[in-house]
Amino acid sequence: MALEQHKTSIFQDVDQVVADSHASQTVTIIAVTKYVDVDTTSQLIELGVNHLGENRVDQFLKKYQALANKPVTWHFIGSLQRRKVKDIINLVDYFHALDSIKLAQEINKRADHVINCFLQVNLSEEASKHGFLRDEIEQALVAIADMPKINLVGLMTMAPLAASQTELEDLFAATHQLKEMIKAKKIKNMPMTELSMGMSGDYPLAIKHGATFVRIGKLFFQ
């Protein structure tokens, strides 16, 4: 019962944030299920939550196999080692952590169809965060433009844990602006229509600044 209550509360709150922010975009809630087992994940699906996010290859494969008959859109949201690309890349619907040109090359090599990817950016320049720094992005775009198996649907970012509201606003606004700048280039495999940003603690601000995918974990399972 608690899971159903949390699910209802989250979806209602996101709808309210969209309304209050006068946001024009559709916001998809990704339930980050790395915290829970297969049975709990299955219960969540039965409640109508079918966008699921995992950040570890072993756990993703375990749940993918166990829930193969369920209506799930799978998001891989964690860093991915190049040697593990072949294990999962053709199973995921969205890959949120494209953080290097070498990883892009490996995905392009191993994919048997076009993969929807988010370019991970690190505009806050945190040393502990993965993602392209601002001055690395142009080189990445040039390289990925020649990779037919990659479809850059948008950008992904993660905010610093201790960021103030002003810092969050600045980061999310800058990421949205960057997404629009890349979109304006009209590169054939970079539609740049999506923004993956915002988690349990900061998704209202992310939605205000154009997030179309929010990654929520602990609020479902607290």
C-alpha positions as CSV (number, residue, x, y, z in Angstrom):
1,M,0.0,0.0,0.0
2,A,2.8,2.4,0.8
3,L,4.3,1.9,-2.7
4,E,1.0,2.8,-4.3
5,Q,0.6,5.9,-2.1
6,H,4.1,7.1,-2.9
7,K,3.6,6.5,-6.6
8,T,0.3,8.5,-6.6
9,S,1.9,11.3,-4.6
10,I,4.9,11.6,-7.0
11,F,2.8,11.6,-10.1
12,Q,0.4,14.2,-8.7
13,D,3.2,16.4,-7.5
14,V,4.9,16.3,-10.9
15,D,1.6,17.2,-12.6
16,Q,1.3,20.1,-10.1
17,V,4.8,21.3,-10.7
18,V,4.2,21.3,-14.5
19,A,1.0,23.3,-14.0
20,D,2.6,25.8,-11.5
21,S,5.6,26.3,-13.7
22,H,3.4,26.8,-16.8
23,A,5.7,24.2,-18.4
24,S,4.8,23.3,-22.0
25,Q,6.8,20.1,-22.1
26,T,5.6,16.5,-21.3
27,V,7.5,15.2,-18.3
28,T,8.3,11.5,-18.1
29,I,9.0,10.0,-14.6
30,I,11.7,7.4,-14.6
31,A,11.5,5.3,-11.4
32,V,15.1,4.5,-10.4
33,T,14.8,0.9,-9.2
34,K,18.4,0.3,-8.3
35,Y,17.4,0.4,-4.6
36,V,14.9,-2.5,-4.8
37,D,14.6,-6.1,-5.8
38,V,12.7,-7.7,-8.7
39,D,9.5,-8.3,-6.8
40,T,9.2,-4.6,-5.7
41,T,10.0,-3.5,-9.2
42,S,7.3,-5.7,-10.6
43,Q,4.8,-4.2,-8.1
44,L,5.7,-0.8,-9.4
45,I,5.0,-1.9,-13.0
46,E,1.6,-3.2,-11.9
47,L,0.9,0.2,-10.6
48,G,1.4,1.7,-14.0
49,V,5.0,2.9,-13.7
50,N,6.8,1.6,-16.8
51,H,9.8,3.8,-17.3
52,L,12.5,2.2,-15.2
53,G,16.1,3.3,-14.6
54,E,19.1,1.2,-13.6
55,N,22.7,2.2,-13.2
56,R,24.5,-1.1,-12.8
57,V,24.9,-3.7,-15.6
58,D,24.4,-6.7,-13.4
59,Q,21.3,-5.4,-11.8
60,F,19.9,-4.2,-15.1
61,L,20.4,-7.6,-16.7
62,K,18.8,-9.4,-13.8
63,K,15.7,-7.3,-13.9
64,Y,15.5,-7.2,-17.7
65,Q,15.5,-11.0,-17.8
66,A,13.1,-11.4,-14.9
67,L,10.6,-8.8,-16.2
68,A,10.9,-9.6,-19.9
69,N,7.1,-10.1,-20.3
70,K,6.3,-6.7,-18.6
71,P,5.6,-3.5,-20.5
72,V,8.8,-1.6,-19.6
73,T,10.8,1.2,-21.2
74,W,14.3,0.7,-19.9
75,H,16.7,3.5,-19.1
76,F,20.3,2.9,-18.3
77,I,21.3,6.0,-16.3
78,G,24.7,5.1,-14.9
79,S,28.3,5.2,-16.2
80,L,29.0,2.4,-18.6
81,Q,32.4,0.8,-19.1
82,R,33.3,0.3,-22.7
83,R,33.9,-3.4,-22.2
84,K,30.3,-3.8,-21.0
85,V,28.6,-2.0,-23.8
86,K,28.1,-5.2,-25.7
87,D,26.2,-6.7,-22.8
88,I,23.4,-4.2,-22.6
89,I,23.3,-1.6,-25.3
90,N,20.9,-3.4,-27.6
91,L,18.5,-4.0,-24.7
92,V,18.0,-0.5,-23.4
93,D,15.5,2.0,-24.8
94,Y,17.4,5.1,-23.6
95,F,21.1,5.5,-22.6
96,H,21.5,8.5,-20.4
97,A,25.3,8.6,-19.7
98,L,27.1,9.1,-23.0
99,D,30.2,10.8,-21.5
100,S,33.1,10.2,-23.9
101,I,33.9,9.9,-27.6
102,K,35.4,6.5,-27.0
103,L,32.2,5.3,-25.4
104,A,30.2,6.7,-28.3
105,Q,32.5,4.8,-30.7
106,E,32.0,1.5,-28.9
107,I,28.2,2.0,-28.9
108,N,28.3,2.7,-32.6
109,K,30.3,-0.4,-33.1
110,R,28.2,-2.8,-31.0
111,A,24.7,-1.5,-31.7
112,D,22.5,-3.5,-34.0
113,H,20.0,-0.6,-34.3
114,V,19.9,3.1,-33.6
115,I,20.3,3.8,-29.9
116,N,18.6,6.8,-28.3
117,C,21.3,8.5,-26.2
118,F,21.6,11.5,-24.0
119,L,24.9,13.4,-24.1
120,Q,26.0,13.7,-20.4
121,V,27.4,17.2,-19.7
122,N,29.2,18.5,-16.7
123,L,28.6,22.2,-16.8
124,S,29.3,22.6,-13.1
125,E,32.8,21.2,-13.8
126,E,32.8,18.9,-10.7
127,A,35.8,16.7,-10.6
128,S,33.7,13.8,-9.2
129,K,31.1,14.0,-12.0
130,H,31.3,12.3,-15.4
131,G,30.3,14.2,-18.6
132,F,31.6,16.5,-21.2
133,L,32.9,19.9,-20.0
134,R,31.7,22.9,-22.0
135,D,34.8,23.3,-24.0
136,E,34.7,19.6,-25.0
137,I,31.2,19.5,-26.4
138,E,31.9,20.8,-29.9
139,Q,34.5,18.2,-30.6
140,A,32.1,15.5,-29.3
141,L,29.3,16.7,-31.6
142,V,31.6,16.6,-34.6
143,A,32.7,13.1,-33.8
144,I,29.2,11.7,-33.0
145,A,27.7,13.3,-36.2
146,D,29.5,10.5,-38.1
147,M,28.1,7.7,-36.0
148,P,24.9,6.4,-37.6
149,K,23.9,4.1,-34.7
150,I,23.7,7.0,-32.2
151,N,20.6,9.3,-32.0
152,L,21.3,12.1,-29.5
153,V,17.8,12.8,-28.2
154,G,19.1,15.4,-25.7
155,L,21.3,16.3,-22.8
156,M,21.7,14.8,-19.3
157,T,23.1,16.5,-16.3
158,M,23.4,15.8,-12.6
159,A,23.5,18.7,-10.1
160,P,26.0,18.9,-7.3
161,L,24.7,17.4,-4.0
162,A,25.2,20.5,-2.0
163,A,24.1,23.0,-4.6
164,S,22.0,26.0,-3.5
165,Q,18.8,26.8,-5.2
166,T,20.5,29.6,-7.1
167,E,23.2,27.2,-8.3
168,L,20.6,24.6,-9.3
169,E,18.6,27.2,-11.2
170,D,21.8,28.4,-13.0
171,L,22.8,24.8,-13.9
172,F,19.5,23.7,-15.2
173,A,19.0,26.9,-17.2
174,A,22.4,26.6,-18.7
175,T,21.8,23.0,-19.7
176,H,18.5,23.9,-21.3
177,Q,20.2,26.8,-23.2
178,L,22.9,24.4,-24.4
179,K,20.4,21.9,-25.6
180,E,18.6,24.6,-27.6
181,M,21.9,25.7,-29.2
182,I,22.7,22.2,-30.3
183,K,19.2,21.7,-31.6
184,A,19.5,24.8,-33.7
185,K,22.5,23.2,-35.5
186,K,20.1,20.7,-37.1
187,I,22.6,17.9,-37.1
188,K,20.9,14.8,-38.6
189,N,21.3,12.4,-35.7
190,M,20.9,15.0,-32.9
191,P,17.2,16.0,-32.6
192,M,17.9,17.4,-29.1
193,T,14.3,17.4,-28.0
194,E,14.8,16.0,-24.5
195,L,16.4,17.0,-21.2
196,S,17.2,14.4,-18.6
197,M,17.7,16.3,-15.4
198,G,16.3,16.5,-11.9
199,M,16.1,13.8,-9.2
200,S,14.2,13.3,-6.0
201,G,15.5,16.4,-4.3
202,D,15.5,18.9,-7.2
203,Y,13.0,17.8,-9.9
204,P,10.7,20.8,-9.4
205,L,13.4,23.2,-10.5
206,A,14.5,20.9,-13.3
207,I,11.0,20.8,-14.7
208,K,10.8,24.6,-14.4
209,H,13.8,24.8,-16.7
210,G,12.6,22.3,-19.3
211,A,13.3,18.8,-18.0
212,T,11.4,16.2,-20.0
213,F,12.7,13.2,-18.0
214,V,13.1,13.2,-14.2
215,R,14.9,10.4,-12.4
216,I,13.2,9.6,-9.1
217,G,14.3,6.8,-6.8
218,K,14.1,7.2,-3.0
219,L,10.7,9.0,-3.0
220,F,9.1,5.8,-4.3
221,F,10.6,3.5,-1.7
222,Q,11.0,5.6,1.5
